[in-house]
């Protein structure tokens, strides 16, 4: 193995594990460095002192996650629930119920999403006010030009510009932003909002369908995946916080430094989140010399709060996954019935509930008891039975700056897979890619893309196949083609007018 090219991967989440696995399969001498105590990062999960499973928020696996589902099949794992139905609540009660869209007759996008979703209170007139927004959906084609065009405005400005009613925005679009981009509309890039909404909801009828892990992602997916990696000869080293990189006279990175340790490398892949890469930049003179890495300090991240409650009785929860809005102006939250989702709690005598808050900065300073009291009050507003339950155990996990903040104007500071170092590559859910995916799938895909760049550079092995997202439906393709043709004609006309 020592004669094979050496690759160091930094960060053991979806991106880092994806890159490491593909390179190990191709015979590379690959070392994965993880700052935490175990592989998986924030997605992994762990056990409490009492032996109960907890995690840093529940992660869904949506219908378009083609590459993750392919990986799970390759690893011969069975980690997921069946497709689940979801609901949405406000302080007024149940607002929306979603079906399993793939089970219903397929309608042209986005008609199926609009027709089959059951709104309890939102009038049809408000829902129809979203139709003009379809022009922006068609116009935003995930290209670099489209990102630059829409990234300068906020999502709130976008929806107002296209005539979305105030009620539809408040009760539908902003809740989706709060749980999808983790921030209110006035703090989200319009480009990110269009990309996220199209990928998860609008592109195809079934895209909003979701499954959940039947336990922590760490136990069900990452642990057997890591075992497969080490079986292939890959090395996974935890408690290794990267402090710098060593650069030779040609400008290539030849080693990754963790305090007193140095790991030689023919190529390096960074696979960490915004907060992680910013910590590395602050301690790395080599990275500080490059403007692209200094500019990363302009990016932001969002606070998350994950609360798990063990109740003294079973509570009837109609849907296993639920999103909520209107309880706090700038915070979205979700709650999950873990008795229905996780094998570990299927036979528990009382309900086990996971409650996750996004953009939760105002909650983090509170003590645990205050947080638990607020959570129970909110749950009782949604499902009154929670008011009679006693909380017999709990877990409160504060996650400052845990997830990417796609703020207006942030696109100019994001990095691509290829950097100014000829052998240093980037991956993660915040890295620019033309693939079109989001969240966990995007992180995994960018890890595969980075691995392919290493294979291309070092010349050992075969490029990994990356499954593309499902093609646009015919009417969307036609609309985009006509839109581009019209824009080209207008541009040509203005150019000729200016030069006449």
GUKOL-870246 format. One record per residue (C-alpha): y, x, z; residue in three letters; residue number from 1. Coordinates in nm, 3 decimals, always signed. Example, Ala and Ser with C-alpha at 12.3 -4.5 7.8 and 13.67 -1.06 7.14 Angstrom:
# residues 2
PT         Y         X         Z   type   seq
PT    -0.450    +1.230    +0.780    ALA     1
PT    -0.106    +1.367    +0.714    SER     2
This chain:
# residues 500
PT         Y         X         Z   type   seq
PT    +0.000    +0.000    +0.000    UNK     1
PT    +0.238    +0.289    +0.072    UNK     2
PT    +0.262    +0.373    -0.299    UNK     3
PT    +0.392    +0.029    -0.389    UNK     4
PT    +0.765    -0.055    -0.404    UNK     5
PT    +0.918    -0.124    -0.063    UNK     6
PT    +1.115    -0.445    -0.017    UNK     7
PT    +1.292    -0.554    +0.300    UNK     8
PT    +1.368    -0.925    +0.347    UNK     9
PT    +1.614    -1.026    +0.618    UNK    10
PT    +1.569    -1.372    +0.773    UNK    11
PT    +1.244    -1.567    +0.818    UNK    12
PT    +1.343    -1.922    +0.718    UNK    13
PT    +1.249    -2.103    +0.399    UNK    14
PT    +1.425    -1.849    +0.177    UNK    15
PT    +1.296    -1.536    +0.348    UNK    16
PT    +0.939    -1.656    +0.384    UNK    17
PT    +0.942    -1.775    +0.023    UNK    18
PT    +1.058    -1.437    -0.108    UNK    19
PT    +0.822    -1.243    +0.119    UNK    20
PT    +0.519    -1.452    +0.021    UNK    21
PT    +0.577    -1.416    -0.351    UNK    22
PT    +0.632    -1.040    -0.327    UNK    23
PT    +0.329    -0.990    -0.102    UNK    24
PT    +0.117    -1.177    -0.358    UNK    25
PT    +0.239    -0.931    -0.622    UNK    26
PT    +0.135    -0.628    -0.414    UNK    27
PT    +0.474    -0.517    -0.287    UNK    28
PT    +0.508    -0.333    +0.043    UNK    29
PT    +0.729    -0.603    +0.194    UNK    30
PT    +0.872    -0.618    +0.545    UNK    31
PT    +1.035    -0.936    +0.678    UNK    32
PT    +1.287    -0.886    +0.958    UNK    33
PT    +1.374    -1.182    +1.182    UNK    34
PT    +1.645    -1.166    +1.451    UNK    35
PT    +1.479    -1.436    +1.660    UNK    36
PT    +1.162    -1.433    +1.866    UNK    37
PT    +0.954    -1.604    +1.595    UNK    38
PT    +0.952    -1.663    +1.223    UNK    39
PT    +1.106    -1.983    +1.097    UNK    40
PT    +1.456    -1.960    +1.241    UNK    41
PT    +1.618    -2.289    +1.335    UNK    42
PT    +1.359    -2.492    +1.145    UNK    43
PT    +1.059    -2.361    +1.336    UNK    44
PT    +1.049    -2.530    +1.679    UNK    45
PT    +0.894    -2.410    +2.004    UNK    46
PT    +0.738    -2.524    +2.333    UNK    47
PT    +0.923    -2.608    +2.653    UNK    48
PT    +0.822    -2.455    +2.985    UNK    49
PT    +0.614    -2.769    +3.036    UNK    50
PT    +0.430    -2.718    +2.708    UNK    51
PT    +0.602    -2.995    +2.510    UNK    52
PT    +0.711    -2.942    +2.151    UNK    53
PT    +1.083    -2.938    +2.071    UNK    54
PT    +1.281    -2.825    +1.770    UNK    55
PT    +1.635    -2.772    +1.650    UNK    56
PT    +1.656    -3.106    +1.476    UNK    57
PT    +1.415    -3.302    +1.260    UNK    58
PT    +1.390    -3.200    +0.893    UNK    59
PT    +1.293    -3.445    +0.620    UNK    60
PT    +1.115    -3.361    +0.296    UNK    61
PT    +1.255    -3.569    +0.014    UNK    62
PT    +1.087    -3.678    -0.308    UNK    63
PT    +1.262    -3.413    -0.524    UNK    64
PT    +1.126    -3.122    -0.312    UNK    65
PT    +0.884    -3.027    -0.590    UNK    66
PT    +0.860    -2.658    -0.504    UNK    67
PT    +0.798    -2.709    -0.132    UNK    68
PT    +0.533    -2.971    -0.203    UNK    69
PT    +0.371    -2.727    -0.451    UNK    70
PT    +0.372    -2.452    -0.186    UNK    71
PT    +0.210    -2.679    +0.073    UNK    72
PT    -0.061    -2.768    -0.178    UNK    73
PT    -0.120    -2.400    -0.257    UNK    74
PT    -0.153    -2.322    +0.115    UNK    75
PT    -0.402    -2.612    +0.144    UNK    76
PT    -0.204    -2.774    +0.423    UNK    77
PT    -0.169    -3.140    +0.516    UNK    78
PT    +0.148    -3.142    +0.726    UNK    79
PT    +0.327    -3.459    +0.616    UNK    80
PT    +0.342    -3.825    +0.711    UNK    81
PT    +0.313    -4.093    +0.444    UNK    82
PT    +0.638    -4.196    +0.274    UNK    83
PT    +0.849    -4.374    +0.537    UNK    84
PT    +1.110    -4.647    +0.541    UNK    85
PT    +1.444    -4.591    +0.712    UNK    86
PT    +1.730    -4.791    +0.859    UNK    87
PT    +2.096    -4.747    +0.939    UNK    88
PT    +2.283    -4.872    +1.244    UNK    89
PT    +2.644    -4.907    +1.355    UNK    90
PT    +2.785    -5.028    +1.689    UNK    91
PT    +2.752    -5.378    +1.539    UNK    92
PT    +2.376    -5.338    +1.498    UNK    93
PT    +2.142    -5.300    +1.202    UNK    94
PT    +2.338    -5.238    +0.880    UNK    95
PT    +2.094    -5.117    +0.612    UNK    96
PT    +1.720    -5.105    +0.548    UNK    97
PT    +1.576    -4.884    +0.275    UNK    98
PT    +1.242    -4.950    +0.105    UNK    99
PT    +0.999    -4.697    -0.037    UNK   100
PT    +1.168    -4.685    -0.375    UNK   101
PT    +0.877    -4.541    -0.574    UNK   102
PT    +0.670    -4.852    -0.493    UNK   103
PT    +0.919    -5.081    -0.668    UNK   104
PT    +0.971    -5.136    -1.044    UNK   105
PT    +1.179    -4.847    -1.174    UNK   106
PT    +1.530    -4.934    -1.288    UNK   107
PT    +1.774    -4.702    -1.468    UNK   108
PT    +1.958    -4.481    -1.220    UNK   109
PT    +2.142    -4.566    -1.004    UNK   110
PT    +2.061    -4.939    -1.034    UNK   111
PT    +1.738    -4.917    -0.835    UNK   112
PT    +1.914    -4.756    -0.540    UNK   113
PT    +2.182    -5.027    -0.541    UNK   114
PT    +1.951    -5.322    -0.607    UNK   115
PT    +1.665    -5.247    -0.368    UNK   116
PT    +1.862    -5.122    -0.066    UNK   117
PT    +1.908    -5.411    +0.178    UNK   118
PT    +2.263    -5.426    +0.313    UNK   119
PT    +2.295    -5.664    +0.609    UNK   120
PT    +2.673    -5.699    +0.619    UNK   121
PT    +2.839    -5.504    +0.337    UNK   122
PT    +2.968    -5.751    +0.077    UNK   123
PT    +2.867    -5.718    -0.287    UNK   124
PT    +3.232    -5.680    -0.389    UNK   125
PT    +3.257    -5.365    -0.179    UNK   126
PT    +2.933    -5.226    -0.320    UNK   127
PT    +3.052    -5.285    -0.676    UNK   128
PT    +3.366    -5.080    -0.604    UNK   129
PT    +3.142    -4.771    -0.633    UNK   130
PT    +3.084    -4.822    -1.005    UNK   131
PT    +3.393    -4.627    -1.126    UNK   132
PT    +3.265    -4.331    -0.922    UNK   133
PT    +2.982    -4.298    -1.175    UNK   134
PT    +3.225    -4.123    -1.409    UNK   135
PT    +3.264    -3.839    -1.159    UNK   136
PT    +2.885    -3.830    -1.114    UNK   137
PT    +2.845    -3.794    -1.491    UNK   138
PT    +3.131    -3.544    -1.519    UNK   139
PT    +2.992    -3.322    -1.242    UNK   140
PT    +2.702    -3.141    -1.410    UNK   141
PT    +2.648    -2.870    -1.143    UNK   142
PT    +2.793    -2.604    -1.373    UNK   143
PT    +3.023    -2.332    -1.247    UNK   144
PT    +3.313    -2.503    -1.423    UNK   145
PT    +3.234    -2.837    -1.257    UNK   146
PT    +3.217    -2.678    -0.913    UNK   147
PT    +3.554    -2.511    -0.962    UNK   148
PT    +3.705    -2.837    -1.088    UNK   149
PT    +3.589    -3.056    -0.798    UNK   150
PT    +3.570    -2.807    -0.511    UNK   151
PT    +3.945    -2.802    -0.458    UNK   152
PT    +3.961    -3.166    -0.348    UNK   153
PT    +3.805    -3.335    -0.048    UNK   154
PT    +3.531    -3.591    -0.077    UNK   155
PT    +3.765    -3.844    +0.081    UNK   156
PT    +4.021    -3.785    -0.194    UNK   157
PT    +3.750    -3.823    -0.458    UNK   158
PT    +3.630    -4.160    -0.334    UNK   159
PT    +3.986    -4.287    -0.295    UNK   160
PT    +4.078    -4.166    -0.645    UNK   161
PT    +3.793    -4.364    -0.800    UNK   162
PT    +3.871    -4.685    -0.614    UNK   163
PT    +3.584    -4.695    -0.367    UNK   164
PT    +3.674    -4.962    -0.111    UNK   165
PT    +3.767    -4.852    +0.236    UNK   166
PT    +3.478    -5.048    +0.385    UNK   167
PT    +3.220    -4.906    +0.143    UNK   168
PT    +3.344    -4.556    +0.214    UNK   169
PT    +3.344    -4.607    +0.592    UNK   170
PT    +3.006    -4.782    +0.611    UNK   171
PT    +2.810    -4.608    +0.335    UNK   172
PT    +2.948    -4.293    +0.179    UNK   173
PT    +3.091    -4.122    +0.487    UNK   174
PT    +2.770    -4.179    +0.690    UNK   175
PT    +2.580    -4.010    +0.405    UNK   176
PT    +2.821    -3.718    +0.414    UNK   177
PT    +2.792    -3.684    +0.791    UNK   178
PT    +2.413    -3.654    +0.782    UNK   179
PT    +2.386    -3.484    +0.440    UNK   180
PT    +2.675    -3.235    +0.446    UNK   181
PT    +2.723    -3.250    +0.827    UNK   182
PT    +3.098    -3.318    +0.820    UNK   183
PT    +3.341    -3.607    +0.760    UNK   184
PT    +3.471    -3.668    +0.410    UNK   185
PT    +3.813    -3.513    +0.466    UNK   186
PT    +3.634    -3.187    +0.557    UNK   187
PT    +3.379    -3.187    +0.270    UNK   188
PT    +3.419    -3.047    -0.078    UNK   189
PT    +3.412    -3.318    -0.346    UNK   190
PT    +3.186    -3.092    -0.553    UNK   191
PT    +2.934    -3.059    -0.271    UNK   192
PT    +2.948    -3.435    -0.209    UNK   193
PT    +2.871    -3.513    -0.574    UNK   194
PT    +2.592    -3.256    -0.588    UNK   195
PT    +2.429    -3.377    -0.267    UNK   196
PT    +2.458    -3.749    -0.345    UNK   197
PT    +2.322    -3.706    -0.696    UNK   198
PT    +2.024    -3.494    -0.589    UNK   199
PT    +1.913    -3.707    -0.293    UNK   200
PT    +2.015    -4.058    -0.399    UNK   201
PT    +2.157    -4.125    -0.744    UNK   202
PT    +1.964    -3.919    -1.002    UNK   203
PT    +1.634    -4.111    -0.988    UNK   204
PT    +1.523    -4.419    -0.802    UNK   205
PT    +1.258    -4.244    -0.591    UNK   206
PT    +1.477    -3.950    -0.484    UNK   207
PT    +1.569    -4.105    -0.146    UNK   208
PT    +1.203    -4.143    -0.045    UNK   209
PT    +1.112    -3.905    +0.237    UNK   210
PT    +0.820    -3.777    +0.438    UNK   211
PT    +0.834    -3.597    +0.772    UNK   212
PT    +0.631    -3.321    +0.930    UNK   213
PT    +0.359    -3.453    +1.164    UNK   214
PT    +0.469    -3.195    +1.420    UNK   215
PT    +0.713    -2.907    +1.425    UNK   216
PT    +0.759    -2.732    +1.091    UNK   217
PT    +0.676    -2.408    +1.271    UNK   218
PT    +0.332    -2.527    +1.376    UNK   219
PT    +0.241    -2.727    +1.066    UNK   220
PT    +0.379    -2.503    +0.790    UNK   221
PT    +0.535    -2.175    +0.898    UNK   222
PT    +0.254    -2.047    +1.121    UNK   223
PT    -0.023    -2.081    +0.858    UNK   224
PT    +0.220    -1.955    +0.594    UNK   225
PT    +0.294    -1.643    +0.801    UNK   226
PT    -0.079    -1.591    +0.852    UNK   227
PT    -0.123    -1.601    +0.475    UNK   228
PT    +0.160    -1.348    +0.430    UNK   229
PT    +0.017    -1.102    +0.682    UNK   230
PT    -0.328    -1.149    +0.527    UNK   231
PT    -0.177    -1.029    +0.200    UNK   232
PT    -0.041    -0.718    +0.370    UNK   233
PT    +0.314    -0.837    +0.438    UNK   234
PT    +0.474    -0.734    +0.766    UNK   235
PT    +0.670    -0.985    +0.975    UNK   236
PT    +0.875    -0.823    +1.252    UNK   237
PT    +1.063    -1.043    +1.499    UNK   238
PT    +1.346    -0.952    +1.740    UNK   239
PT    +1.497    -0.729    +1.471    UNK   240
PT    +1.870    -0.795    +1.435    UNK   241
PT    +2.013    -0.619    +1.131    UNK   242
PT    +2.326    -0.417    +1.205    UNK   243
PT    +2.390    -0.231    +0.877    UNK   244
PT    +2.247    -0.107    +0.549    UNK   245
PT    +2.227    +0.249    +0.423    UNK   246
PT    +2.363    +0.315    +0.073    UNK   247
PT    +2.280    +0.620    -0.140    UNK   248
PT    +2.514    +0.809    -0.374    UNK   249
PT    +2.422    +0.582    -0.667    UNK   250
PT    +2.535    +0.272    -0.477    UNK   251
PT    +2.186    +0.137    -0.408    UNK   252
PT    +2.076    +0.019    -0.065    UNK   253
PT    +1.797    +0.252    +0.047    UNK   254
PT    +1.741    +0.125    +0.401    UNK   255
PT    +1.810    -0.164    +0.635    UNK   256
PT    +1.919    -0.067    +0.985    UNK   257
PT    +1.837    -0.257    +1.305    UNK   258
PT    +2.002    -0.068    +1.587    UNK   259
PT    +1.799    +0.253    +1.624    UNK   260
PT    +1.539    +0.151    +1.365    UNK   261
PT    +1.564    +0.208    +0.993    UNK   262
PT    +1.348    +0.041    +0.727    UNK   263
PT    +1.334    +0.213    +0.389    UNK   264
PT    +1.372    -0.010    +0.086    UNK   265
PT    +1.367    -0.001    -0.292    UNK   266
PT    +1.518    -0.350    -0.285    UNK   267
PT    +1.661    -0.580    -0.019    UNK   268
PT    +1.686    -0.960    +0.004    UNK   269
PT    +1.919    -1.126    +0.254    UNK   270
PT    +1.790    -1.472    +0.347    UNK   271
PT    +2.009    -1.574    +0.639    UNK   272
PT    +2.258    -1.854    +0.698    UNK   273
PT    +2.635    -1.829    +0.702    UNK   274
PT    +2.656    -1.742    +1.072    UNK   275
PT    +2.381    -1.482    +1.034    UNK   276
PT    +2.535    -1.302    +0.739    UNK   277
PT    +2.876    -1.304    +0.906    UNK   278
PT    +2.728    -1.134    +1.215    UNK   279
PT    +2.576    -0.868    +0.992    UNK   280
PT    +2.907    -0.812    +0.810    UNK   281
PT    +3.095    -0.765    +1.138    UNK   282
PT    +2.864    -0.474    +1.234    UNK   283
PT    +2.808    -0.324    +0.887    UNK   284
PT    +3.062    -0.071    +0.755    UNK   285
PT    +2.867    -0.061    +0.426    UNK   286
PT    +2.908    -0.434    +0.365    UNK   287
PT    +3.266    -0.438    +0.488    UNK   288
PT    +3.359    -0.205    +0.202    UNK   289
PT    +3.273    -0.480    -0.050    UNK   290
PT    +3.523    -0.760    -0.098    UNK   291
PT    +3.254    -1.020    -0.174    UNK   292
PT    +3.103    -0.964    +0.173    UNK   293
PT    +3.439    -0.949    +0.350    UNK   294
PT    +3.525    -1.284    +0.190    UNK   295
PT    +3.222    -1.442    +0.352    UNK   296
PT    +3.425    -1.449    +0.671    UNK   297
PT    +3.625    -1.735    +0.512    UNK   298
PT    +3.321    -1.962    +0.521    UNK   299
PT    +3.247    -2.203    +0.803    UNK   300
PT    +2.947    -2.356    +0.976    UNK   301
PT    +2.890    -2.682    +1.163    UNK   302
PT    +2.766    -2.747    +1.517    UNK   303
PT    +2.446    -2.945    +1.573    UNK   304
PT    +2.307    -3.102    +1.891    UNK   305
PT    +1.935    -3.186    +1.917    UNK   306
PT    +1.821    -3.411    +2.203    UNK   307
PT    +1.463    -3.516    +2.274    UNK   308
PT    +1.388    -3.791    +2.525    UNK   309
PT    +1.060    -3.894    +2.688    UNK   310
PT    +1.075    -4.257    +2.805    UNK   311
PT    +0.865    -4.428    +3.072    UNK   312
PT    +0.762    -4.710    +2.834    UNK   313
PT    +0.698    -4.785    +2.472    UNK   314
PT    +0.997    -4.927    +2.287    UNK   315
PT    +0.962    -5.126    +1.967    UNK   316
PT    +1.146    -4.926    +1.701    UNK   317
PT    +1.126    -5.101    +1.363    UNK   318
PT    +1.167    -4.788    +1.148    UNK   319
PT    +1.059    -4.430    +1.230    UNK   320
PT    +1.378    -4.270    +1.092    UNK   321
PT    +1.729    -4.404    +1.145    UNK   322
PT    +2.084    -4.291    +1.066    UNK   323
PT    +2.387    -4.412    +1.260    UNK   324
PT    +2.762    -4.429    +1.199    UNK   325
PT    +3.077    -4.556    +1.367    UNK   326
PT    +3.001    -4.432    +1.717    UNK   327
PT    +3.225    -4.124    +1.686    UNK   328
PT    +3.474    -4.089    +1.403    UNK   329
PT    +3.378    -3.738    +1.289    UNK   330
PT    +3.012    -3.723    +1.396    UNK   331
PT    +2.697    -3.855    +1.234    UNK   332
PT    +2.367    -3.889    +1.413    UNK   333
PT    +2.006    -3.981    +1.352    UNK   334
PT    +1.719    -4.090    +1.573    UNK   335
PT    +1.346    -4.073    +1.514    UNK   336
PT    +1.042    -4.241    +1.666    UNK   337
PT    +0.819    -3.938    +1.722    UNK   338
PT    +0.527    -4.157    +1.833    UNK   339
PT    +0.514    -4.273    +1.470    UNK   340
PT    +0.584    -3.934    +1.312    UNK   341
PT    +0.422    -3.660    +1.524    UNK   342
PT    +0.050    -3.635    +1.594    UNK   343
PT    +0.121    -3.490    +1.938    UNK   344
PT    +0.292    -3.807    +2.058    UNK   345
PT    +0.088    -4.072    +1.875    UNK   346
PT    -0.099    -4.176    +2.192    UNK   347
PT    +0.180    -4.115    +2.444    UNK   348
PT    +0.225    -4.396    +2.697    UNK   349
PT    +0.602    -4.397    +2.649    UNK   350
PT    +0.834    -4.353    +2.352    UNK   351
PT    +0.938    -4.002    +2.250    UNK   352
PT    +1.269    -4.003    +2.068    UNK   353
PT    +1.451    -3.729    +1.880    UNK   354
PT    +1.829    -3.773    +1.848    UNK   355
PT    +2.024    -3.526    +1.633    UNK   356
PT    +2.405    -3.508    +1.612    UNK   357
PT    +2.584    -3.334    +1.324    UNK   358
PT    +2.941    -3.203    +1.348    UNK   359
PT    +2.876    -3.225    +1.720    UNK   360
PT    +3.145    -2.985    +1.843    UNK   361
PT    +3.289    -3.236    +2.095    UNK   362
PT    +2.949    -3.280    +2.263    UNK   363
PT    +2.849    -2.916    +2.311    UNK   364
PT    +3.070    -2.852    +2.619    UNK   365
PT    +2.917    -3.146    +2.811    UNK   366
PT    +2.642    -3.088    +3.064    UNK   367
PT    +2.291    -3.210    +2.984    UNK   368
PT    +2.306    -3.519    +3.201    UNK   369
PT    +2.630    -3.637    +3.041    UNK   370
PT    +2.476    -3.588    +2.698    UNK   371
PT    +2.160    -3.778    +2.789    UNK   372
PT    +2.364    -4.066    +2.929    UNK   373
PT    +2.567    -4.091    +2.605    UNK   374
PT    +2.253    -4.074    +2.395    UNK   375
PT    +2.085    -4.354    +2.587    UNK   376
PT    +2.398    -4.570    +2.562    UNK   377
PT    +2.411    -4.519    +2.185    UNK   378
PT    +2.040    -4.593    +2.146    UNK   379
PT    +2.078    -4.910    +2.353    UNK   380
PT    +2.357    -5.027    +2.124    UNK   381
PT    +2.118    -4.995    +1.830    UNK   382
PT    +1.803    -5.123    +2.003    UNK   383
PT    +1.873    -5.303    +2.335    UNK   384
PT    +1.524    -5.224    +2.476    UNK   385
PT    +1.642    -4.867    +2.540    UNK   386
PT    +1.863    -5.002    +2.818    UNK   387
PT    +1.557    -5.083    +3.032    UNK   388
PT    +1.386    -4.747    +2.984    UNK   389
PT    +1.385    -4.461    +3.231    UNK   390
PT    +1.416    -4.107    +3.090    UNK   391
PT    +1.135    -3.910    +3.255    UNK   392
PT    +1.185    -3.584    +3.064    UNK   393
PT    +1.434    -3.445    +2.816    UNK   394
PT    +1.540    -3.147    +2.608    UNK   395
PT    +1.895    -3.067    +2.501    UNK   396
PT    +1.942    -2.795    +2.240    UNK   397
PT    +2.294    -2.685    +2.148    UNK   398
PT    +2.326    -2.522    +1.808    UNK   399
PT    +2.678    -2.388    +1.750    UNK   400
PT    +2.758    -2.303    +1.387    UNK   401
PT    +2.404    -2.386    +1.282    UNK   402
PT    +2.440    -2.534    +0.933    UNK   403
PT    +2.651    -2.458    +0.628    UNK   404
PT    +2.992    -2.622    +0.600    UNK   405
PT    +3.073    -2.693    +0.236    UNK   406
PT    +3.446    -2.721    +0.298    UNK   407
PT    +3.700    -2.783    +0.021    UNK   408
PT    +3.777    -2.451    -0.147    UNK   409
PT    +3.468    -2.276    -0.011    UNK   410
PT    +3.295    -2.233    -0.349    UNK   411
PT    +3.509    -1.931    -0.437    UNK   412
PT    +3.363    -1.741    -0.139    UNK   413
PT    +2.995    -1.827    -0.184    UNK   414
PT    +2.772    -1.552    -0.323    UNK   415
PT    +2.523    -1.561    -0.607    UNK   416
PT    +2.176    -1.410    -0.595    UNK   417
PT    +2.297    -1.091    -0.764    UNK   418
PT    +2.551    -0.884    -0.569    UNK   419
PT    +2.760    -0.575    -0.646    UNK   420
PT    +2.478    -0.366    -0.498    UNK   421
PT    +2.229    -0.318    -0.783    UNK   422
PT    +1.927    -0.381    -0.561    UNK   423
PT    +2.058    -0.620    -0.293    UNK   424
PT    +1.996    -0.990    -0.352    UNK   425
PT    +2.099    -1.307    -0.169    UNK   426
PT    +1.916    -1.629    -0.091    UNK   427
PT    +1.969    -1.934    +0.128    UNK   428
PT    +2.091    -2.292    +0.106    UNK   429
PT    +2.452    -2.172    +0.071    UNK   430
PT    +2.393    -1.934    -0.221    UNK   431
PT    +2.505    -2.042    -0.569    UNK   432
PT    +2.219    -2.144    -0.797    UNK   433
PT    +2.196    -2.348    -1.116    UNK   434
PT    +1.871    -2.510    -1.003    UNK   435
PT    +2.041    -2.822    -0.866    UNK   436
PT    +1.841    -2.861    -0.543    UNK   437
PT    +1.979    -2.891    -0.188    UNK   438
PT    +1.890    -2.816    +0.173    UNK   439
PT    +1.541    -2.682    +0.250    UNK   440
PT    +1.429    -2.702    -0.112    UNK   441
PT    +1.736    -2.506    -0.224    UNK   442
PT    +1.675    -2.238    +0.040    UNK   443
PT    +1.313    -2.200    -0.072    UNK   444
PT    +1.406    -2.196    -0.442    UNK   445
PT    +1.671    -1.927    -0.392    UNK   446
PT    +1.410    -1.719    -0.209    UNK   447
PT    +1.185    -1.745    -0.515    UNK   448
PT    +1.477    -1.658    -0.743    UNK   449
PT    +1.555    -1.348    -0.537    UNK   450
PT    +1.189    -1.242    -0.547    UNK   451
PT    +1.192    -1.280    -0.925    UNK   452
PT    +1.499    -1.058    -0.948    UNK   453
PT    +1.318    -0.790    -0.748    UNK   454
PT    +1.012    -0.818    -0.973    UNK   455
PT    +1.235    -0.796    -1.278    UNK   456
PT    +1.412    -0.487    -1.145    UNK   457
PT    +1.115    -0.296    -1.006    UNK   458
PT    +0.873    -0.398    -1.278    UNK   459
PT    +0.564    -0.478    -1.071    UNK   460
PT    +0.388    -0.814    -1.096    UNK   461
PT    +0.468    -1.140    -1.267    UNK   462
PT    +0.768    -1.367    -1.223    UNK   463
PT    +0.704    -1.667    -0.999    UNK   464
PT    +0.720    -2.007    -1.164    UNK   465
PT    +1.000    -2.223    -1.021    UNK   466
PT    +0.966    -2.594    -1.086    UNK   467
PT    +1.291    -2.744    -1.218    UNK   468
PT    +1.434    -3.064    -1.082    UNK   469
PT    +1.340    -3.377    -1.274    UNK   470
PT    +1.549    -3.413    -1.591    UNK   471
PT    +1.839    -3.654    -1.602    UNK   472
PT    +1.748    -3.998    -1.728    UNK   473
PT    +1.825    -4.059    -2.095    UNK   474
PT    +2.134    -4.272    -2.039    UNK   475
PT    +2.279    -4.010    -1.802    UNK   476
PT    +2.211    -3.731    -2.053    UNK   477
PT    +2.381    -3.935    -2.325    UNK   478
PT    +2.679    -4.013    -2.101    UNK   479
PT    +2.719    -3.646    -2.013    UNK   480
PT    +2.696    -3.541    -2.377    UNK   481
PT    +2.958    -3.795    -2.482    UNK   482
PT    +3.181    -3.693    -2.192    UNK   483
PT    +3.161    -3.325    -2.286    UNK   484
PT    +3.233    -3.404    -2.652    UNK   485
PT    +3.535    -3.614    -2.555    UNK   486
PT    +3.669    -3.345    -2.321    UNK   487
PT    +3.625    -3.083    -2.596    UNK   488
PT    +3.818    -3.301    -2.843    UNK   489
PT    +4.101    -3.351    -2.594    UNK   490
PT    +4.113    -2.978    -2.518    UNK   491
PT    +4.118    -2.893    -2.889    UNK   492
PT    +4.391    -3.150    -2.954    UNK   493
PT    +4.612    -3.014    -2.675    UNK   494
PT    +4.553    -2.656    -2.795    UNK   495
PT    +4.653    -2.746    -3.152    UNK   496
PT    +4.955    -2.937    -3.027    UNK   497
PT    +5.073    -2.640    -2.823    UNK   498
PT    +5.035    -2.404    -3.120    UNK   499
PT    +5.189    -2.630    -3.382    UNK   500
